[in-house]
Amino acid sequence: MNDPQLALNKLSELGEAALQASNEAEKAAIFAAVHILCTGLEEHLPGYKSENLERARWSICALLGYDTDNGHSQDQHLSWALASIESLKGA
């Protein structure tokens, strides 16, 4: 990965797209893309910063139905994901 900021921007776009995904194929594609981007970003985010990345990944996966939502709405998960990503953009 050459540009972590570009990857974070794409991760935000995927979070927004996750909310709009209308079928399982779209959800699976977004899920896979999120995991690939997060794996690539991990090497650029030392220590506590990686916790925000994991929060973003979990929230996007939860709103897609690939992880437990713990009783929270899709909108709440998107909000958490985007907040975590934004905090990383300034890192």
C-alpha positions as CSV (number, residue, x, y, z in Angstrom):
1,M,0.0,0.0,0.0
2,N,1.5,3.3,-1.1
3,D,-1.0,5.8,0.2
4,P,-2.7,5.1,3.6
5,Q,-4.8,8.3,3.2
6,L,-6.3,7.0,-0.1
7,A,-7.0,3.7,1.6
8,L,-8.8,5.4,4.5
9,N,-10.8,7.5,2.0
10,K,-11.8,4.2,0.2
11,L,-12.7,2.6,3.6
12,S,-15.1,5.5,4.3
13,E,-16.7,5.1,0.9
14,L,-17.1,1.4,1.5
15,G,-18.8,2.1,4.8
16,E,-21.3,4.4,3.1
17,A,-21.8,1.7,0.3
18,A,-22.3,-0.9,3.0
19,L,-25.4,0.9,4.1
20,Q,-26.8,0.9,0.6
21,A,-25.8,-2.7,-0.3
22,S,-29.0,-4.4,-1.6
23,N,-28.0,-8.0,-1.9
24,E,-25.6,-10.6,-0.5
25,A,-23.2,-10.3,-3.5
26,E,-22.8,-6.6,-2.9
27,K,-22.4,-7.2,0.9
28,A,-19.8,-9.9,0.3
29,A,-17.8,-7.7,-2.1
30,I,-17.7,-4.8,0.4
31,F,-16.8,-7.2,3.2
32,A,-13.8,-8.5,1.2
33,A,-12.7,-5.1,0.2
34,V,-12.9,-3.8,3.8
35,H,-10.8,-6.7,5.0
36,I,-8.1,-6.3,2.3
37,L,-7.8,-2.5,3.0
38,C,-7.7,-3.0,6.7
39,T,-5.0,-5.7,6.4
40,G,-2.9,-3.3,4.3
41,L,-3.4,-0.4,6.6
42,E,-2.4,-2.4,9.7
43,E,1.3,-2.0,8.9
44,H,1.0,1.8,8.8
45,L,-0.8,2.1,12.1
46,P,1.2,1.4,15.2
47,G,-0.1,0.7,18.6
48,Y,-3.4,2.3,19.7
49,K,-4.1,3.6,16.2
50,S,-4.8,0.1,15.1
51,E,-7.6,-0.1,17.7
52,N,-9.5,2.6,15.7
53,L,-9.0,0.6,12.5
54,E,-10.4,-2.5,14.2
55,R,-13.4,-0.5,15.4
56,A,-14.1,0.6,11.9
57,R,-13.7,-2.9,10.5
58,W,-16.0,-4.4,13.1
59,S,-18.7,-1.7,12.6
60,I,-18.7,-2.0,8.8
61,C,-18.8,-5.8,9.1
62,A,-21.6,-5.6,11.7
63,L,-23.8,-3.4,9.5
64,L,-23.2,-5.8,6.6
65,G,-24.4,-8.7,8.8
66,Y,-21.0,-10.4,8.9
67,D,-20.4,-9.7,12.6
68,T,-22.6,-9.2,15.6
69,D,-24.3,-5.9,15.8
70,N,-24.8,-6.0,19.6
71,G,-28.3,-4.6,19.2
72,H,-27.2,-1.4,17.5
73,S,-28.6,0.0,14.3
74,Q,-26.9,0.1,11.0
75,D,-26.8,3.9,11.2
76,Q,-25.0,3.7,14.5
77,H,-22.4,1.3,13.2
78,L,-21.8,3.5,10.2
79,S,-21.4,6.5,12.5
80,W,-18.9,4.7,14.6
81,A,-17.0,3.4,11.6
82,L,-16.7,6.8,10.0
83,A,-15.7,8.5,13.3
84,S,-12.9,5.9,13.7
85,I,-11.7,6.4,10.2
86,E,-11.7,10.2,10.5
87,S,-9.6,9.9,13.6
88,L,-7.1,7.9,11.6
89,K,-6.9,10.4,8.8
90,G,-5.3,12.9,11.1
91,A,-2.9,10.3,12.6
